[in-house]
């Protein structure tokens, strides 16, 4: 599934995905959904359990307003 399609299907949710393909700067462009939730803690719980080697987590909603900090992590094992 393409990342843009995933963002539309799971709007305003946290997602945990297996990364299948990245672009020239290493950003995921094709992924396989592992899980999704409105609650970020649910995603982190599944992340601890997963055995998938190349995963990413991200929020599909709007980026927070100015003066907020956000961290997006991609794991490669």
mmCIF file of the N, C-alpha and C atoms, coordinates in Angstrom:
data_MODEL
# 
_entry.id   MODEL 
# 
loop_
_atom_site.group_PDB 
_atom_site.id 
_atom_site.type_symbol 
_atom_site.label_atom_id 
_atom_site.label_alt_id 
_atom_site.label_comp_id 
_atom_site.label_asym_id 
_atom_site.label_entity_id 
_atom_site.label_seq_id 
_atom_site.pdbx_PDB_ins_code 
_atom_site.Cartn_x 
_atom_site.Cartn_y 
_atom_site.Cartn_z 
_atom_site.occupancy 
_atom_site.B_iso_or_equiv 
_atom_site.pdbx_formal_charge 
_atom_site.auth_seq_id 
_atom_site.auth_comp_id 
_atom_site.auth_asym_id 
_atom_site.auth_atom_id 
_atom_site.pdbx_PDB_model_num 
ATOM 1   N N  . UNK A 1 1  ? 0.850  -1.167 0.000  1.00 0.00 ? 1  UNK A N  1 
ATOM 2   C CA . UNK A 1 1  ? 0.000  0.000  0.000  1.00 0.00 ? 1  UNK A CA 1 
ATOM 3   C C  . UNK A 1 1  ? 0.900  1.236  0.000  1.00 0.00 ? 1  UNK A C  1 
ATOM 4   N N  . UNK A 1 2  ? 0.541  2.230  -0.789 1.00 0.00 ? 2  UNK A N  1 
ATOM 5   C CA . UNK A 1 2  ? 1.296  3.470  -0.800 1.00 0.00 ? 2  UNK A CA 1 
ATOM 6   C C  . UNK A 1 2  ? 0.974  4.287  0.451  1.00 0.00 ? 2  UNK A C  1 
ATOM 7   N N  . UNK A 1 3  ? 1.951  5.032  0.941  1.00 0.00 ? 3  UNK A N  1 
ATOM 8   C CA . UNK A 1 3  ? 1.790  5.808  2.171  1.00 0.00 ? 3  UNK A CA 1 
ATOM 9   C C  . UNK A 1 3  ? 0.630  6.793  2.043  1.00 0.00 ? 3  UNK A C  1 
ATOM 10  N N  . UNK A 1 4  ? 0.489  7.453  0.917  1.00 0.00 ? 4  UNK A N  1 
ATOM 11  C CA . UNK A 1 4  ? -0.600 8.422  0.740  1.00 0.00 ? 4  UNK A CA 1 
ATOM 12  C C  . UNK A 1 4  ? -1.973 7.748  0.847  1.00 0.00 ? 4  UNK A C  1 
ATOM 13  N N  . UNK A 1 5  ? -2.101 6.553  0.331  1.00 0.00 ? 5  UNK A N  1 
ATOM 14  C CA . UNK A 1 5  ? -3.354 5.787  0.435  1.00 0.00 ? 5  UNK A CA 1 
ATOM 15  C C  . UNK A 1 5  ? -3.624 5.432  1.895  1.00 0.00 ? 5  UNK A C  1 
ATOM 16  N N  . UNK A 1 6  ? -2.593 5.013  2.605  1.00 0.00 ? 6  UNK A N  1 
ATOM 17  C CA . UNK A 1 6  ? -2.713 4.661  4.017  1.00 0.00 ? 6  UNK A CA 1 
ATOM 18  C C  . UNK A 1 6  ? -3.165 5.870  4.834  1.00 0.00 ? 6  UNK A C  1 
ATOM 19  N N  . UNK A 1 7  ? -2.600 7.036  4.552  1.00 0.00 ? 7  UNK A N  1 
ATOM 20  C CA . UNK A 1 7  ? -2.977 8.257  5.280  1.00 0.00 ? 7  UNK A CA 1 
ATOM 21  C C  . UNK A 1 7  ? -4.452 8.590  5.084  1.00 0.00 ? 7  UNK A C  1 
ATOM 22  N N  . UNK A 1 8  ? -4.985 8.359  3.904  1.00 0.00 ? 8  UNK A N  1 
ATOM 23  C CA . UNK A 1 8  ? -6.405 8.617  3.641  1.00 0.00 ? 8  UNK A CA 1 
ATOM 24  C C  . UNK A 1 8  ? -7.295 7.602  4.350  1.00 0.00 ? 8  UNK A C  1 
ATOM 25  N N  . UNK A 1 9  ? -6.880 6.345  4.331  1.00 0.00 ? 9  UNK A N  1 
ATOM 26  C CA . UNK A 1 9  ? -7.694 5.276  4.911  1.00 0.00 ? 9  UNK A CA 1 
ATOM 27  C C  . UNK A 1 9  ? -7.719 5.326  6.438  1.00 0.00 ? 9  UNK A C  1 
ATOM 28  N N  . UNK A 1 10 ? -6.610 5.745  7.050  1.00 0.00 ? 10 UNK A N  1 
ATOM 29  C CA . UNK A 1 10 ? -6.505 5.776  8.516  1.00 0.00 ? 10 UNK A CA 1 
ATOM 30  C C  . UNK A 1 10 ? -6.247 7.200  8.992  1.00 0.00 ? 10 UNK A C  1 
ATOM 31  N N  . UNK A 1 11 ? -7.071 8.139  8.529  1.00 0.00 ? 11 UNK A N  1 
ATOM 32  C CA . UNK A 1 11 ? -6.900 9.563  8.822  1.00 0.00 ? 11 UNK A CA 1 
ATOM 33  C C  . UNK A 1 11 ? -6.955 9.828  10.329 1.00 0.00 ? 11 UNK A C  1 
ATOM 34  N N  . UNK A 1 12 ? -6.024 10.666 10.789 1.00 0.00 ? 12 UNK A N  1 
ATOM 35  C CA . UNK A 1 12 ? -5.949 11.092 12.193 1.00 0.00 ? 12 UNK A CA 1 
ATOM 36  C C  . UNK A 1 12 ? -5.726 9.917  13.149 1.00 0.00 ? 12 UNK A C  1 
ATOM 37  N N  . UNK A 1 13 ? -4.924 8.953  12.708 1.00 0.00 ? 13 UNK A N  1 
ATOM 38  C CA . UNK A 1 13 ? -4.584 7.809  13.551 1.00 0.00 ? 13 UNK A CA 1 
ATOM 39  C C  . UNK A 1 13 ? -3.071 7.589  13.559 1.00 0.00 ? 13 UNK A C  1 
ATOM 40  N N  . UNK A 1 14 ? -2.619 6.875  14.553 1.00 0.00 ? 14 UNK A N  1 
ATOM 41  C CA . UNK A 1 14 ? -1.240 6.404  14.613 1.00 0.00 ? 14 UNK A CA 1 
ATOM 42  C C  . UNK A 1 14 ? -1.185 5.074  13.885 1.00 0.00 ? 14 UNK A C  1 
ATOM 43  N N  . UNK A 1 15 ? -0.111 4.856  13.131 1.00 0.00 ? 15 UNK A N  1 
ATOM 44  C CA . UNK A 1 15 ? 0.039  3.594  12.412 1.00 0.00 ? 15 UNK A CA 1 
ATOM 45  C C  . UNK A 1 15 ? 1.427  3.008  12.657 1.00 0.00 ? 15 UNK A C  1 
ATOM 46  N N  . UNK A 1 16 ? 1.480  1.704  12.622 1.00 0.00 ? 16 UNK A N  1 
ATOM 47  C CA . UNK A 1 16 ? 2.733  0.941  12.660 1.00 0.00 ? 16 UNK A CA 1 
ATOM 48  C C  . UNK A 1 16 ? 2.747  0.142  11.374 1.00 0.00 ? 16 UNK A C  1 
ATOM 49  N N  . UNK A 1 17 ? 3.811  0.322  10.595 1.00 0.00 ? 17 UNK A N  1 
ATOM 50  C CA . UNK A 1 17 ? 3.871  -0.311 9.283  1.00 0.00 ? 17 UNK A CA 1 
ATOM 51  C C  . UNK A 1 17 ? 5.212  -1.003 9.068  1.00 0.00 ? 17 UNK A C  1 
ATOM 52  N N  . UNK A 1 18 ? 5.182  -2.017 8.214  1.00 0.00 ? 18 UNK A N  1 
ATOM 53  C CA . UNK A 1 18 ? 6.406  -2.604 7.689  1.00 0.00 ? 18 UNK A CA 1 
ATOM 54  C C  . UNK A 1 18 ? 6.762  -1.793 6.440  1.00 0.00 ? 18 UNK A C  1 
ATOM 55  N N  . UNK A 1 19 ? 8.005  -1.350 6.360  1.00 0.00 ? 19 UNK A N  1 
ATOM 56  C CA . UNK A 1 19 ? 8.446  -0.552 5.215  1.00 0.00 ? 19 UNK A CA 1 
ATOM 57  C C  . UNK A 1 19 ? 8.894  -1.499 4.104  1.00 0.00 ? 19 UNK A C  1 
ATOM 58  N N  . UNK A 1 20 ? 8.245  -1.385 2.948  1.00 0.00 ? 20 UNK A N  1 
ATOM 59  C CA . UNK A 1 20 ? 8.553  -2.234 1.802  1.00 0.00 ? 20 UNK A CA 1 
ATOM 60  C C  . UNK A 1 20 ? 9.437  -1.525 0.782  1.00 0.00 ? 20 UNK A C  1 
ATOM 61  N N  . UNK A 1 21 ? 9.269  -0.193 0.669  1.00 0.00 ? 21 UNK A N  1 
ATOM 62  C CA . UNK A 1 21 ? 10.028 0.567  -0.318 1.00 0.00 ? 21 UNK A CA 1 
ATOM 63  C C  . UNK A 1 21 ? 10.203 1.991  0.197  1.00 0.00 ? 21 UNK A C  1 
ATOM 64  N N  . UNK A 1 22 ? 11.403 2.557  -0.030 1.00 0.00 ? 22 UNK A N  1 
ATOM 65  C CA . UNK A 1 22 ? 11.675 3.933  0.372  1.00 0.00 ? 22 UNK A CA 1 
ATOM 66  C C  . UNK A 1 22 ? 12.066 4.761  -0.855 1.00 0.00 ? 22 UNK A C  1 
ATOM 67  N N  . UNK A 1 23 ? 11.961 6.079  -0.715 1.00 0.00 ? 23 UNK A N  1 
ATOM 68  C CA . UNK A 1 23 ? 12.376 6.957  -1.813 1.00 0.00 ? 23 UNK A CA 1 
ATOM 69  C C  . UNK A 1 23 ? 13.873 7.232  -1.719 1.00 0.00 ? 23 UNK A C  1 
ATOM 70  N N  . UNK A 1 24 ? 14.357 8.149  -2.557 1.00 0.00 ? 24 UNK A N  1 
ATOM 71  C CA . UNK A 1 24 ? 15.799 8.419  -2.634 1.00 0.00 ? 24 UNK A CA 1 
ATOM 72  C C  . UNK A 1 24 ? 16.375 9.016  -1.353 1.00 0.00 ? 24 UNK A C  1 
ATOM 73  N N  . UNK A 1 25 ? 15.547 9.577  -0.478 1.00 0.00 ? 25 UNK A N  1 
ATOM 74  C CA . UNK A 1 25 ? 16.047 10.122 0.789  1.00 0.00 ? 25 UNK A CA 1 
ATOM 75  C C  . UNK A 1 25 ? 15.682 9.243  1.989  1.00 0.00 ? 25 UNK A C  1 
ATOM 76  N N  . UNK A 1 26 ? 15.177 8.044  1.703  1.00 0.00 ? 26 UNK A N  1 
ATOM 77  C CA . UNK A 1 26 ? 14.893 7.078  2.765  1.00 0.00 ? 26 UNK A CA 1 
ATOM 78  C C  . UNK A 1 26 ? 13.525 7.157  3.404  1.00 0.00 ? 26 UNK A C  1 
ATOM 79  N N  . UNK A 1 27 ? 12.621 7.962  2.838  1.00 0.00 ? 27 UNK A N  1 
ATOM 80  C CA . UNK A 1 27 ? 11.270 8.060  3.371  1.00 0.00 ? 27 UNK A CA 1 
ATOM 81  C C  . UNK A 1 27 ? 10.414 6.912  2.838  1.00 0.00 ? 27 UNK A C  1 
ATOM 82  N N  . UNK A 1 28 ? 9.612  6.277  3.698  1.00 0.00 ? 28 UNK A N  1 
ATOM 83  C CA . UNK A 1 28 ? 8.750  5.185  3.234  1.00 0.00 ? 28 UNK A CA 1 
ATOM 84  C C  . UNK A 1 28 ? 7.761  5.668  2.179  1.00 0.00 ? 28 UNK A C  1 
ATOM 85  N N  . UNK A 1 29 ? 7.625  4.900  1.096  1.00 0.00 ? 29 UNK A N  1 
ATOM 86  C CA . UNK A 1 29 ? 6.631  5.209  0.067  1.00 0.00 ? 29 UNK A CA 1 
ATOM 87  C C  . UNK A 1 29 ? 5.670  4.038  -0.144 1.00 0.00 ? 29 UNK A C  1 
ATOM 88  N N  . UNK A 1 30 ? 6.123  2.840  0.185  1.00 0.00 ? 30 UNK A N  1 
ATOM 89  C CA . UNK A 1 30 ? 5.263  1.660  0.099  1.00 0.00 ? 30 UNK A CA 1 
ATOM 90  C C  . UNK A 1 30 ? 5.403  0.886  1.401  1.00 0.00 ? 30 UNK A C  1 
ATOM 91  N N  . UNK A 1 31 ? 4.253  0.578  2.007  1.00 0.00 ? 31 UNK A N  1 
ATOM 92  C CA . UNK A 1 31 ? 4.262  -0.049 3.332  1.00 0.00 ? 31 UNK A CA 1 
ATOM 93  C C  . UNK A 1 31 ? 3.189  -1.128 3.429  1.00 0.00 ? 31 UNK A C  1 
ATOM 94  N N  . UNK A 1 32 ? 3.327  -1.942 4.458  1.00 0.00 ? 32 UNK A N  1 
ATOM 95  C CA . UNK A 1 32 ? 2.302  -2.944 4.796  1.00 0.00 ? 32 UNK A CA 1 
ATOM 96  C C  . UNK A 1 32 ? 1.853  -2.629 6.217  1.00 0.00 ? 32 UNK A C  1 
ATOM 97  N N  . UNK A 1 33 ? 0.570  -2.390 6.405  1.00 0.00 ? 33 UNK A N  1 
ATOM 98  C CA . UNK A 1 33 ? 0.029  -2.040 7.710  1.00 0.00 ? 33 UNK A CA 1 
ATOM 99  C C  . UNK A 1 33 ? 0.187  -3.202 8.692  1.00 0.00 ? 33 UNK A C  1 
ATOM 100 N N  . UNK A 1 34 ? 0.709  -2.894 9.864  1.00 0.00 ? 34 UNK A N  1 
ATOM 101 C CA . UNK A 1 34 ? 0.764  -3.883 10.952 1.00 0.00 ? 34 UNK A CA 1 
ATOM 102 C C  . UNK A 1 34 ? -0.403 -3.632 11.898 1.00 0.00 ? 34 UNK A C  1 
ATOM 103 N N  . UNK A 1 35 ? -0.575 -2.355 12.324 1.00 0.00 ? 35 UNK A N  1 
ATOM 104 C CA . UNK A 1 35 ? -1.716 -1.993 13.173 1.00 0.00 ? 35 UNK A CA 1 
ATOM 105 C C  . UNK A 1 35 ? -1.935 -0.487 13.114 1.00 0.00 ? 35 UNK A C  1 
ATOM 106 N N  . UNK A 1 36 ? -3.103 -0.063 13.556 1.00 0.00 ? 36 UNK A N  1 
ATOM 107 C CA . UNK A 1 36 ? -3.440 1.361  13.619 1.00 0.00 ? 36 UNK A CA 1 
ATOM 108 C C  . UNK A 1 36 ? -4.303 1.607  14.843 1.00 0.00 ? 36 UNK A C  1 
ATOM 109 N N  . UNK A 1 37 ? -4.261 2.834  15.353 1.00 0.00 ? 37 UNK A N  1 
ATOM 110 C CA . UNK A 1 37 ? -5.038 3.175  16.539 1.00 0.00 ? 37 UNK A CA 1 
ATOM 111 C C  . UNK A 1 37 ? -5.095 4.688  16.704 1.00 0.00 ? 37 UNK A C  1 
ATOM 112 N N  . UNK A 1 38 ? -6.121 5.168  17.353 1.00 0.00 ? 38 UNK A N  1 
ATOM 113 C CA . UNK A 1 38 ? -6.197 6.578  17.737 1.00 0.00 ? 38 UNK A CA 1 
ATOM 114 C C  . UNK A 1 38 ? -5.257 6.842  18.919 1.00 0.00 ? 38 UNK A C  1 
ATOM 115 N N  . UNK A 1 39 ? -4.884 5.781  19.622 1.00 0.00 ? 39 UNK A N  1 
ATOM 116 C CA . UNK A 1 39 ? -4.052 5.888  20.820 1.00 0.00 ? 39 UNK A CA 1 
ATOM 117 C C  . UNK A 1 39 ? -2.613 5.487  20.497 1.00 0.00 ? 39 UNK A C  1 
ATOM 118 N N  . UNK A 1 40 ? -1.685 6.399  20.654 1.00 0.00 ? 40 UNK A N  1 
ATOM 119 C CA . UNK A 1 40 ? -0.273 6.147  20.344 1.00 0.00 ? 40 UNK A CA 1 
ATOM 120 C C  . UNK A 1 40 ? 0.302  5.010  21.189 1.00 0.00 ? 40 UNK A C  1 
ATOM 121 N N  . UNK A 1 41 ? -0.148 4.891  22.434 1.00 0.00 ? 41 UNK A N  1 
ATOM 122 C CA . UNK A 1 41 ? 0.369  3.831  23.309 1.00 0.00 ? 41 UNK A CA 1 
ATOM 123 C C  . UNK A 1 41 ? 0.080  2.436  22.752 1.00 0.00 ? 41 UNK A C  1 
ATOM 124 N N  . UNK A 1 42 ? -1.044 2.267  22.073 1.00 0.00 ? 42 UNK A N  1 
ATOM 125 C CA . UNK A 1 42 ? -1.364 0.975  21.454 1.00 0.00 ? 42 UNK A CA 1 
ATOM 126 C C  . UNK A 1 42 ? -0.323 0.613  20.400 1.00 0.00 ? 42 UNK A C  1 
ATOM 127 N N  . UNK A 1 43 ? 0.121  1.617  19.648 1.00 0.00 ? 43 UNK A N  1 
ATOM 128 C CA . UNK A 1 43 ? 1.119  1.401  18.603 1.00 0.00 ? 43 UNK A CA 1 
ATOM 129 C C  . UNK A 1 43 ? 2.449  0.986  19.220 1.00 0.00 ? 43 UNK A C  1 
ATOM 130 N N  . UNK A 1 44 ? 2.846  1.677  20.291 1.00 0.00 ? 44 UNK A N  1 
ATOM 131 C CA . UNK A 1 44 ? 4.114  1.342  20.944 1.00 0.00 ? 44 UNK A CA 1 
ATOM 132 C C  . UNK A 1 44 ? 4.080  -0.061 21.561 1.00 0.00 ? 44 UNK A C  1 
ATOM 133 N N  . UNK A 1 45 ? 2.923  -0.455 22.058 1.00 0.00 ? 45 UNK A N  1 
ATOM 134 C CA . UNK A 1 45 ? 2.787  -1.813 22.609 1.00 0.00 ? 45 UNK A CA 1 
ATOM 135 C C  . UNK A 1 45 ? 2.998  -2.855 21.507 1.00 0.00 ? 45 UNK A C  1 
ATOM 136 N N  . UNK A 1 46 ? 2.396  -2.633 20.353 1.00 0.00 ? 46 UNK A N  1 
ATOM 137 C CA . UNK A 1 46 ? 2.576  -3.554 19.223 1.00 0.00 ? 46 UNK A CA 1 
ATOM 138 C C  . UNK A 1 46 ? 4.006  -3.513 18.695 1.00 0.00 ? 46 UNK A C  1 
ATOM 139 N N  . UNK A 1 47 ? 4.624  -2.357 18.736 1.00 0.00 ? 47 UNK A N  1 
ATOM 140 C CA . UNK A 1 47 ? 6.007  -2.225 18.291 1.00 0.00 ? 47 UNK A CA 1 
ATOM 141 C C  . UNK A 1 47 ? 6.935  -3.107 19.123 1.00 0.00 ? 47 UNK A C  1 
ATOM 142 N N  . UNK A 1 48 ? 6.692  -3.149 20.427 1.00 0.00 ? 48 UNK A N  1 
ATOM 143 C CA . UNK A 1 48 ? 7.509  -4.011 21.306 1.00 0.00 ? 48 UNK A CA 1 
ATOM 144 C C  . UNK A 1 48 ? 7.354  -5.490 20.962 1.00 0.00 ? 48 UNK A C  1 
ATOM 145 N N  . UNK A 1 49 ? 6.203  -5.861 20.456 1.00 0.00 ? 49 UNK A N  1 
ATOM 146 C CA . UNK A 1 49 ? 5.914  -7.266 20.163 1.00 0.00 ? 49 UNK A CA 1 
ATOM 147 C C  . UNK A 1 49 ? 6.358  -7.706 18.765 1.00 0.00 ? 49 UNK A C  1 
ATOM 148 N N  . UNK A 1 50 ? 6.490  -6.761 17.837 1.00 0.00 ? 50 UNK A N  1 
ATOM 149 C CA . UNK A 1 50 ? 6.707  -7.128 16.444 1.00 0.00 ? 50 UNK A CA 1 
ATOM 150 C C  . UNK A 1 50 ? 8.086  -7.737 16.205 1.00 0.00 ? 50 UNK A C  1 
ATOM 151 N N  . UNK A 1 51 ? 8.137  -8.638 15.260 1.00 0.00 ? 51 UNK A N  1 
ATOM 152 C CA . UNK A 1 51 ? 9.387  -9.259 14.856 1.00 0.00 ? 51 UNK A CA 1 
ATOM 153 C C  . UNK A 1 51 ? 9.807  -8.772 13.458 1.00 0.00 ? 51 UNK A C  1 
ATOM 154 N N  . UNK A 1 52 ? 9.025  -7.855 12.912 1.00 0.00 ? 52 UNK A N  1 
ATOM 155 C CA . UNK A 1 52 ? 9.331  -7.278 11.608 1.00 0.00 ? 52 UNK A CA 1 
ATOM 156 C C  . UNK A 1 52 ? 10.597 -6.440 11.740 1.00 0.00 ? 52 UNK A C  1 
ATOM 157 N N  . UNK A 1 53 ? 11.490 -6.546 10.756 1.00 0.00 ? 53 UNK A N  1 
ATOM 158 C CA . UNK A 1 53 ? 12.796 -5.898 10.857 1.00 0.00 ? 53 UNK A CA 1 
ATOM 159 C C  . UNK A 1 53 ? 12.822 -4.442 10.424 1.00 0.00 ? 53 UNK A C  1 
ATOM 160 N N  . UNK A 1 54 ? 12.024 -4.044 9.470  1.00 0.00 ? 54 UNK A N  1 
ATOM 161 C CA . UNK A 1 54 ? 12.058 -2.672 8.970  1.00 0.00 ? 54 UNK A CA 1 
ATOM 162 C C  . UNK A 1 54 ? 10.676 -2.053 9.145  1.00 0.00 ? 54 UNK A C  1 
ATOM 163 N N  . UNK A 1 55 ? 10.490 -1.299 10.232 1.00 0.00 ? 55 UNK A N  1 
ATOM 164 C CA . UNK A 1 55 ? 9.185  -0.732 10.560 1.00 0.00 ? 55 UNK A CA 1 
ATOM 165 C C  . UNK A 1 55 ? 9.272  0.770  10.734 1.00 0.00 ? 55 UNK A C  1 
ATOM 166 N N  . UNK A 1 56 ? 8.114  1.408  10.670 1.00 0.00 ? 56 UNK A N  1 
ATOM 167 C CA . UNK A 1 56 ? 8.000  2.842  10.928 1.00 0.00 ? 56 UNK A CA 1 
ATOM 168 C C  . UNK A 1 56 ? 6.695  3.097  11.662 1.00 0.00 ? 56 UNK A C  1 
ATOM 169 N N  . UNK A 1 57 ? 6.674  4.142  12.479 1.00 0.00 ? 57 UNK A N  1 
ATOM 170 C CA . UNK A 1 57 ? 5.444  4.593  13.120 1.00 0.00 ? 57 UNK A CA 1 
ATOM 171 C C  . UNK A 1 57 ? 5.255  6.050  12.747 1.00 0.00 ? 57 UNK A C  1 
ATOM 172 N N  . UNK A 1 58 ? 4.015  6.437  12.531 1.00 0.00 ? 58 UNK A N  1 
ATOM 173 C CA . UNK A 1 58 ? 3.740  7.842  12.280 1.00 0.00 ? 58 UNK A CA 1 
ATOM 174 C C  . UNK A 1 58 ? 2.266  8.144  12.489 1.00 0.00 ? 58 UNK A C  1 
ATOM 175 N N  . UNK A 1 59 ? 1.986  9.442  12.598 1.00 0.00 ? 59 UNK A N  1 
ATOM 176 C CA . UNK A 1 59 ? 0.627  9.937  12.770 1.00 0.00 ? 59 UNK A CA 1 
ATOM 177 C C  . UNK A 1 59 ? 0.134  10.443 11.427 1.00 0.00 ? 59 UNK A C  1 
ATOM 178 N N  . UNK A 1 60 ? -1.080 10.086 11.046 1.00 0.00 ? 60 UNK A N  1 
ATOM 179 C CA . UNK A 1 60 ? -1.596 10.429 9.733  1.00 0.00 ? 60 UNK A CA 1 
ATOM 180 C C  . UNK A 1 60 ? -2.384 11.743 9.704  1.00 0.00 ? 60 UNK A C  1 
ATOM 181 N N  . UNK A 1 61 ? -2.477 12.411 10.847 1.00 0.00 ? 61 UNK A N  1 
ATOM 182 C CA . UNK A 1 61 ? -3.229 13.664 10.903 1.00 0.00 ? 61 UNK A CA 1 
ATOM 183 C C  . UNK A 1 61 ? -2.367 14.874 10.606 1.00 0.00 ? 61 UNK A C  1 
ATOM 184 N N  . UNK A 1 62 ? -2.900 16.045 10.918 1.00 0.00 ? 62 UNK A N  1 
ATOM 185 C CA . UNK A 1 62 ? -2.192 17.298 10.685 1.00 0.00 ? 62 UNK A CA 1 
ATOM 186 C C  . UNK A 1 62 ? -1.008 17.422 11.636 1.00 0.00 ? 62 UNK A C  1 
ATOM 187 N N  . UNK A 1 63 ? 0.035  18.079 11.161 1.00 0.00 ? 63 UNK A N  1 
ATOM 188 C CA . UNK A 1 63 ? 1.204  18.348 11.986 1.00 0.00 ? 63 UNK A CA 1 
ATOM 189 C C  . UNK A 1 63 ? 0.793  19.371 13.057 1.00 0.00 ? 63 UNK A C  1 
ATOM 190 N N  . UNK A 1 64 ? 1.243  19.159 14.298 1.00 0.00 ? 64 UNK A N  1 
ATOM 191 C CA . UNK A 1 64 ? 0.864  20.096 15.373 1.00 0.00 ? 64 UNK A CA 1 
ATOM 192 C C  . UNK A 1 64 ? 1.289  21.537 15.074 1.00 0.00 ? 64 UNK A C  1 
ATOM 193 N N  . UNK A 1 65 ? 0.606  22.478 15.733 1.00 0.00 ? 65 UNK A N  1 
ATOM 194 C CA . UNK A 1 65 ? 0.891  23.901 15.550 1.00 0.00 ? 65 UNK A CA 1 
ATOM 195 C C  . UNK A 1 65 ? 2.293  24.251 16.039 1.00 0.00 ? 65 UNK A C  1 
ATOM 196 N N  . UNK A 1 66 ? 2.744  25.423 15.663 1.00 0.00 ? 66 UNK A N  1 
ATOM 197 C CA . UNK A 1 66 ? 4.043  25.935 16.060 1.00 0.00 ? 66 UNK A CA 1 
ATOM 198 C C  . UNK A 1 66 ? 4.209  25.852 17.580 1.00 0.00 ? 66 UNK A C  1 
ATOM 199 N N  . UNK A 1 67 ? 5.406  25.559 18.020 1.00 0.00 ? 67 UNK A N  1 
ATOM 200 C CA . UNK A 1 67 ? 5.835  25.422 19.417 1.00 0.00 ? 67 UNK A CA 1 
ATOM 201 C C  . UNK A 1 67 ? 5.591  24.022 19.991 1.00 0.00 ? 67 UNK A C  1 
ATOM 202 N N  . UNK A 1 68 ? 5.178  23.089 19.157 1.00 0.00 ? 68 UNK A N  1 
ATOM 203 C CA . UNK A 1 68 ? 5.069  21.700 19.572 1.00 0.00 ? 68 UNK A CA 1 
ATOM 204 C C  . UNK A 1 68 ? 6.238  20.920 18.968 1.00 0.00 ? 68 UNK A C  1 
ATOM 205 N N  . UNK A 1 69 ? 6.688  19.903 19.682 1.00 0.00 ? 69 UNK A N  1 
ATOM 206 C CA . UNK A 1 69 ? 7.760  19.049 19.159 1.00 0.00 ? 69 UNK A CA 1 
ATOM 207 C C  . UNK A 1 69 ? 7.181  17.677 18.842 1.00 0.00 ? 69 UNK A C  1 
ATOM 208 N N  . UNK A 1 70 ? 7.610  17.099 17.720 1.00 0.00 ? 70 UNK A N  1 
ATOM 209 C CA . UNK A 1 70 ? 7.144  15.779 17.302 1.00 0.00 ? 70 UNK A CA 1 
ATOM 210 C C  . UNK A 1 70 ? 8.349  14.972 16.858 1.00 0.00 ? 70 UNK A C  1 
ATOM 211 N N  . UNK A 1 71 ? 8.390  13.705 17.249 1.00 0.00 ? 71 UNK A N  1 
ATOM 212 C CA . UNK A 1 71 ? 9.480  12.823 16.814 1.00 0.00 ? 71 UNK A CA 1 
ATOM 213 C C  . UNK A 1 71 ? 8.885  11.662 16.036 1.00 0.00 ? 71 UNK A C  1 
ATOM 214 N N  . UNK A 1 72 ? 9.461  11.377 14.879 1.00 0.00 ? 72 UNK A N  1 
ATOM 215 C CA . UNK A 1 72 ? 9.059  10.248 14.063 1.00 0.00 ? 72 UNK A CA 1 
ATOM 216 C C  . UNK A 1 72 ? 10.252 9.323  13.969 1.00 0.00 ? 72 UNK A C  1 
ATOM 217 N N  . UNK A 1 73 ? 10.041 8.049  14.240 1.00 0.00 ? 73 UNK A N  1 
ATOM 218 C CA . UNK A 1 73 ? 11.145 7.101  14.320 1.00 0.00 ? 73 UNK A CA 1 
ATOM 219 C C  . UNK A 1 73 ? 10.934 5.979  13.311 1.00 0.00 ? 73 UNK A C  1 
ATOM 220 N N  . UNK A 1 74 ? 11.980 5.617  12.612 1.00 0.00 ? 74 UNK A N  1 
ATOM 221 C CA . UNK A 1 74 ? 11.987 4.449  11.742 1.00 0.00 ? 74 UNK A CA 1 
ATOM 222 C C  . UNK A 1 74 ? 13.038 3.503  12.285 1.00 0.00 ? 74 UNK A C  1 
ATOM 223 N N  . UNK A 1 75 ? 12.662 2.273  12.512 1.00 0.00 ? 75 UNK A N  1 
ATOM 224 C CA . UNK A 1 75 ? 13.574 1.287  13.051 1.00 0.00 ? 75 UNK A CA 1 
ATOM 225 C C  . UNK A 1 75 ? 14.056 0.336  11.954 1.00 0.00 ? 75 UNK A C  1 
ATOM 226 N N  . UNK A 1 76 ? 15.337 0.050  11.937 1.00 0.00 ? 76 UNK A N  1 
ATOM 227 C CA . UNK A 1 76 ? 15.888 -0.979 11.079 1.00 0.00 ? 76 UNK A CA 1 
ATOM 228 C C  . UNK A 1 76 ? 16.704 -1.910 11.959 1.00 0.00 ? 76 UNK A C  1 
ATOM 229 N N  . UNK A 1 77 ? 16.381 -3.160 11.935 1.00 0.00 ? 77 UNK A N  1 
ATOM 230 C CA . UNK A 1 77 ? 17.077 -4.134 12.785 1.00 0.00 ? 77 UNK A CA 1 
ATOM 231 C C  . UNK A 1 77 ? 17.942 -4.999 11.957 1.00 0.00 ? 77 UNK A C  1 
# 
